[in-house]
Amino acid sequence: MEVILVKLSTGTRLLRSLVRSGKAQRRTVGKLVSQLFEAPKPARKAKAKAKAEPKLKAAPKPLIKAAAPAVRRPSVAKAPPHAPPAPGKWLAAHYTAPPQAGALAGRRMSYWLYLPENVPQPALDSGLPLVVMLHGCHQTATQFAQGTRMNQLAERAGYAVLYPQQLVSTQAQRCWKWYDKATQDGGGDVPTIAAIIDKVAGQYRIDRSRIYIAGMSAGAGMANIVALHHPRLIAALGLHSGPMFGAGHSVMGALGVMQHGAAARVDSAIAEVLRRQAPFPAMPTMLIQGQGDKVVRPINQIELARQGLLLNRLSAGGPSKMALKPAGRGRNAHEIRDFYAGRKVLLRVASVAQLGHAWSGGDASLAYNDQTGPDASKMLLDFFARHRRVVD
């Protein structure tokens, strides 16, 4: 009888030990997820100002009648707060994706569109260039527009800017699910984003040879996937603080990629893309990364650069040029390295010395923005201006 009691007591202690160990492990994982996926708390004043999203006014008549019933007639929304409002049109709309196999109903995704007031003569003839901007986790489309100041720069350059917004029902922190295997294979939100681009290009006067896509963090991961699966739609790609492509496949796997990269998948992931999309056209790419980023660490830029070389069939030892800007070691010091095919820059890698996980040159009243610079939005527009896609 005594022996039985001892065994039961030992088993109980073991069970309690395992439970405590499991709880400790969950706390550790929870802290890591919180650190990497949750937004830092901005100053109280800035947080209060940024709390409300722009309200939508009654829908006016669209500039051009929508051809597809799936796109709601755009309504005019207030310009994002804080930043001096750009003088162009700031439109808001939804796109309802057709129902997919196994789904009860099509999902509705919101998007915002900026159309410049001053349109250069070439754009009057051939249409406006379009930049698609994908926000990061814990951001809305309007906050991303404000933080990056892209509308103000697009106004001066004569670009339209499109901001799709991730659904909270899809991901609670509005993270694009770049790590999901189905998404990396071209499913998930990829067809919806591509359809929104196509509808906007058909609804407004957009130059289809000059459609570009860029994103921040999770938005960079998704922008990369959209470009890889629709290379004849996208003329050039811009990734700010983005994870390398082709790995993750779970939340914990995504955290591992963000912290350590995924060396084993660098080459094979691009080989799969090239086989699936053969022949794959060149994809001009710009990478911007803060060397002080502890959320998506700089190893990701190194691996993305390797993937960009493979995708564009460039050699790491081929023609390249490096520049250090500005001369000196200020907080906005950065290095730019260009890789060429003939005279064309197909890969530009910009490393900002002291930048953390934030949009370089952004509106610092919002999380994930660092006003110090260099101005990432201007750098991207300058790079995009060099490229256009040959439209069949």
Buried (B, 14 or more C-beta within 10 A) or exposed (E): EEEEEEEEEEEEEEEEEEEEEEEEEEEEEEEEBEEBBEBEEBEEEBBEBBEEBBEBEEBEEBEEEBEEEBBBBBBBBBBBBBBEBBEBBBBBBBBBBEEEEEEEEBBBBBBBBBBBEEBEEEBEEBBBBBBBBBBBBBBBBBBBBBBBBBBBBBBEBBBBBBBBBBBEEBBEBBBBBBBBBEBBEBBBBBBBBBBBBBBBBBBBBBBBBBBBBBBBBBBBBBBBBBBBBBBEBBBBBBBBBBBBBBBBBEBEBBBBBBBEBBEEBBBEBBEBBBEEBEEBEBBBBBBBBBBBBEBBBBBBBBBBBBBBBBBBEBEEEEEBEEEEBEEEEEEBBBBBBBBBBEEEBBBBBBBBBBBBBBBBBBBBBBBBBBBBBBBBBBBBBBBBBBBBBEEE
